[in-house]
Amino acid sequence: MRYLIVIGLLFSLNVNGQTLEEYLLIASKNNPEIKAAYTEFEVAMQKSPQVKSLPDPTLTMSAFGRMVETRVGAQEARFSIMQMFPWFGTFAAKENVANLLAEAAFQNYVDTKNEVLLNVKKMYAEIYELQQMIVLEEQNLQILDTYRILSLSKFQNGNGAMVDVVRIDIKRNESSTNIDLLKEQYKPLQIGFNSMLNVELNEPINSLDSLPLNNESMQEYTNDLFDSNPKIVILAKKEQAFEAQKLIEKKEGLPMIGIGLDYSIISKRDVPDLEMNGQDAIMPMLTVTLPIFRKKYKAAQKEVELMIKGTEFEKEALQNKLRTTYSITLFNVQKAKKLNQLYLKQIEATQQAIKLLLASYSNSGSNFEEVLMMNQDLLMLKTAVITANKNQFTAQAQLEYLLSKDN
């Protein structure tokens, strides 16, 4: 009978048979947040070629007008080209900073991906809980139908009261309404889930009979537990980049060197036997900047030192937050496991009690109200098991996210 109920549920939800791993893979490839984060990483990768490139050379030209008169002739035109070079090691320092910031951008992509996949798992667990509750309510409705037949038969035989049939009808109406409400709740979950996958909003979702629970013991907290967490790695990379920036600011305070060439076109003079008459002039040039205004360079170095200190504080605060979240989540896993064990034991005892009460009702026609109460308790316990499974799965997914384990 349960098989028929599940088949009916599958039909109503239009199942396509995908697994959690397949859903996670779809989200990894399609989710726009993940794509945006990866694009930001690609943008950061383009910084390195820019910072290690020389500044554009300058070209100066002058012609016509009243030109300078020289001994060997008048200047007709003058061309000057100059290329500036930063102090030795500046390019290497800037490239190092750009690469470190690109690594931080990649870790941001990893964290974004992990967070999206965590949300996919949470929504997956919500859908599991909803689908299983629908199954339980439909099973409960069939049980109530069986009870109604039994109580009606007892009443017709004069061994029962009509009020028992009325009580069952009340419970049946309540169960039918719950089924309708649960099925209506499926649509927003379907839209939310498919939105994260970035697929058609009406794309059918697989019917979930179970969740992949991990019953192995969880890792206790250690000082290096979050070393692989992308958020920690991002701050570490930024701190390294700021340390490298200190060298850049120091280099920026040193002179820049310019190497150039000046070329003058000289016209011939109407003077016979004039040596070098009309010969063009070529003159190499050397330029050095004089960084004598030191206040801005000192302020830049102080700015970097403050950024390093702020990053250290931010990293410490993040570690405290991760430690607290991990401790609470670890407790939630253990709590869900223990509650699950408790509910399973209570379900077994409740089922046994219902059998005894039904036997008593069949013989004497009494205690039927207690049968309904115990049946309601059994439904609540089965629902609690489903919720405990969902909570355990969600908490385990949260732990994996905190530890940045592969999804």
Secondary structure, 3 states (H helix, E strand, C coil): CHHHHHHHHHHHHCCCCCCHHHHHHHHHHHCHHHHHHHHHHHHHHCHHHHHCCCCCCEEEEEECCCCCEECCEEEEEEEEEEEEECCCCHHHHHHHHHHHHHHHHHHHHHHHHHHHHHHHHHHHHHHHHHHHHHHHHHHHHHHHHHHHHHHHHHHHCCCCCHHHHHHHHHHHHHHHHHHHHHHHHHHHHHHHHHHHHCCCCCCCCCCCCCCCCCCCCCCCCCCCCCCCCHHHHHHHHHHHHHHHHHHHHHHHCCCCEEEEEEEEEECCCCCCCCCCCCCCEEEEEEEECCCCCCHHHHHHHHHHHHHHHHHHHHHHHHHHHHHHHHHHHHHHHHHHHHHHHHHHHHHHHHHHHHHHHHHHHHHHCCCHHHHHHHHHHHHHHHHHHHHHHHHHHHHHHHHHHHHCCCC
